[in-house]
């Protein structure tokens, strides 16, 4: 590989090249910044580009490397979803409400990646407050899919997905409340991991639905995902829901064979909602895992079909509560002309939020309001328990659950904006893992109509090692994760 | 179950969030669709099922009540122009 291949290298390859002094951090960083300046206009993947700071940090990184004091990720460029607070750098959550917000601190994920030596090159576009599955609800306009600019990259972390797929960043953070890492990863042909609830700190991640939100990564390989998770996972005193479970070295166990590993297929996920062509591609992917010695077992999850309605009650309720903090007083958008305090709040929030966010706040307010709480919110929490028990029973028989990430490949921009239910159903296969708090990832597994689709791997609680291992072993014998969109070669 | 315009106005008040007259038909149509969709949960038998409030069914971890953050009020208050001597200026609430 030569310097012209920098944007195609995985994080691990760039790391090896830095260590061998084949490449400098400045060369790598400037190469990605150049690609951003050439192509961000067509993709709209970034909201903020931190060019000056990145170049100066890359010079410092090269000095650190020269002194032999490099840490595990020193000198590697990185993009952050614009939902992670970054000290002194605009953090908008793709909303008018936060279009002027400059956080006074770093999110723990950002801090840990910074401490490990990464260089932030920018903040990526997303659906407003992470509410959307197509990246069309952003106040800063939609992101385009690098495989076809007329198509959606998925959402809500569409900017991060498109940036990694198009080689504008070697890796990026994302957040996943109902599929917001895995769905865009599948639709843009990259690897995306959502860890177990509590595995990665949520401190400094702007909250959407606190019992479902989890931060994770977009990468070019499972190996890179393992590398990043090893750095970032673990207890954080600033997040009382972060887990004290010990963090293994995920990069070690990925090399183990998957011979004898039991992989479950959710019967219901292959019966309805899945395109026939997607199904064929997935069956090929499963054969590849079988050829490596994995045993495929069909599993029955009678309640999994209730995931989407359950999610839209729970997530909307939590969002209506979380977003009540946007009052225009201490930060964010502030209405100018008003009569009294109630009018001030109502105007501030009416002007600051986009239509999808408003819809979810109103849905949440409805399901929590007097007379409806038991019928909707409490009911959904009970059904959530049933879905979670389905997973628990399944994991008594298997180590990993595999299946589709999305029902179909990327869809045209605008195609689903008029029908919220059709949009919500795009997350039909991903939401279950959020409701049950399980780790899950999507890896590229083939193409339908020249568009990438994803294989989803779901693990037991804190079972990241086994899904990363399956992903890495699969990527040893297949080349789908190495495919690059024609216009971004 | 359909959501009518009066309910939308009430939800708009409860959530302190203006909905413009021009938005109200769209909100009515889409909110009705969403509530109809989630209504399928009503037919599920959940007697004797404990509601799930935490995805790992865990309780909150507690920590010692010690100050662990430094005071960075000035930095925080850079996010609004409406402060005076370290305090926030808010609309008049008492006549």
Interface residues (C-beta under 8 A of the other chain):
Chain A: X100 X101 X102 X104 X105 X196 X197 X198 X211 X212 X237 X240 X241 X243 X244 X303 X306 X308 X309 X310 X312 X313 X320 X324 X327 X329 X330 X331 X332 X334 X338 X340 X341 X342 X344 X345 X346 X347 X349 X350 X351 X353 X355 X358 X359 X361 X362 X363 X365 X366 X367 X369 X375 X376 X378 X379 X380 X381 X382 X383 X384 X385 X386 X388 X419 X420 X421 X424 X434 X435 X436 X437 X461
Chain B: X3 X7 X8 X11 X12 X13 X14 X15 X16 X17 X18 X19 X20 X23 X26 X27 X30 X31 X33 X34 X35 X37 X38 X39 X40 X41 X42 X44 X46 X49 X50 X51 X52 X53 X54 X55 X56 X57 X60 X61 X62 X63 X68 X72 X75 X76 X77 X78 X79 X80 X82 X88 X90 X91 X92 X93
